[in-house]
């Protein structure tokens, strides 16, 4: 959790979707513009393999290593885009539960930024916020269309 007072914190959910690159660009540039902070949260869903504990533990450890490598790559992208050094958080669990708990923990989060797939289903996180999480989280949620161009993003920030 940040001890930086009066700094806007933008929370993004790091994943491998094409729209995440759009979210990362918009959120990092906007955070830099307002003197804010970017927080990347990577959520590792529970392992479905439950037969042997040792195998599940190995799978979870590998997932954690992969998540850290991905987050480090994204952090380099943020640094190159905006000059910001972002906070990296990796948690295990169901996405809606993890997001809710993290926002309750870090009272400095001002805005959640999500990406939406524009070709059909917008994605499970956008759907969860539309259907249930807006009732639990009392904060703005910015939904970024995954088809925004770099120039459109630059105009917005």
N, C-alpha and C positions, 0 to 999 in steps of 0.2 A: 504494500500500500504506500502511496506517495505521501510525503509530508509537505509537498509544495502547495502552499495556500493560494487560492484564487486562480489556479491554472485549470483551464478546461481539460478534462480527460475524455478522449474519444476511445470507446471500446469497439474493437472489431473482432469478429470470430474468424480465426485463420483456418482455411481449408483449401482443398485442391480444386475448387470450382473455378471456371473461367471468370465468373463475375467477381471473385475475390480480388483479382488484380485491379479491377476498376475501383472497388471499395478501398483497397490499400492506397491507391493513388489519391483518391479524393480525401480520405480521412487524414493521411499524412500531410498533404499539402494544406488542408484546412487547419489542422492542428498547428502547423508551423506558422501559418498566417496570423492566428490569434494568440500565439505564444503559449500554446497548449502542449499536451502530452498525448502520445498514442500508446494504447495498451492493446497488445495482441493476445487473445485467449484462444488456445488450441484445446479442443475437447477430444479426448480419446474415449469412445463409447466402450461400455463394458464388454469384455471378451465373451463371446458366445460359446467358446470351447470350455466345457466344465468337467470333462471326464477325469482328467488327472491334474492335480494342483500344480505339479512341477512344470507341466507343459503349458498350462495357462500362465504361470509366472514368467516363463521364458517369452511367451507371446506378448505379455504386457510390457516386459522390459524392452523388447525389440520395438514395440509401438512407441514407447517413450523415447527411445533413441532416434527413431525416424521423425517423430514430432519435433524434437530439439533441432535436428538438422534442417528441417523445413522452416522452423521459426528463425533460425540463424540466417537462412537465405532470404527470408522475408525482411528481416531486420536490416540486412545489407541493402535491399531494395528501398526501404524507408529512408535510410541514411543517404543513399544516392539521390532520391527524389526530393527530400525536404531538408536534409541536414540534421534531422532529429534522431536521437537515440531512443528507441521505443522500449517499453516494458514488455517482457515476455512472460506469459503465464501458461502453464500446461496443467490441465486437470483431467481426472477420470470421472466418467459418469454419463448420465443422460443429459443431452444438451440443454434442454429447458431448465432442468434442475441446477446444472452447473452455472449457467448464466445468472439465474436468479440468486443463487448463493453468492457468487462473486460480486454482483452489484450490491448486495446487502453488506458484504465485507468492505468493499472499497467505496466509501461515501463520496470520494472525489470524482467518480464517474458522472459526467454531465450528459453524455449522448452515446447511444448505442447505434452503430452504423452497420447495416446489413446489406448484402447484395441480393438482387432478385433476378432470377432467370426470366427473360421476357418471352421465351418460346415455350408456352404451356405452363406447367406447374411452376410457381415462383420459387419453390424450394421449401424444405421442411421448417427452417427457422422462421421465414417470413410467414408461413402458414400458422406456426405455433403462436407467433405474436399477434396475428390477426384474430386467432380464435380464443386464446387463453392468457397469454403472458401480459398483455396490456392491462389486464385487470389486476395483476400482481405487482408489476413494476410501474412505478409512478415517475416516469421519465420519458423524454422524447426519444423516438426511434426514427432514424433516417433510413429509408429504404432506397438504395441506389440501383437504378436499372442497369443490368449487366451489359447493355449495348451502348452505354455512354462512350463517346469518343474522348480522347485525351484533350482535344480543344474544348469540348463541352465541359469537361471536368475543370479545366483551367479557368473557364469563364465563371463557373460556379464558386470556386474558391476565391 
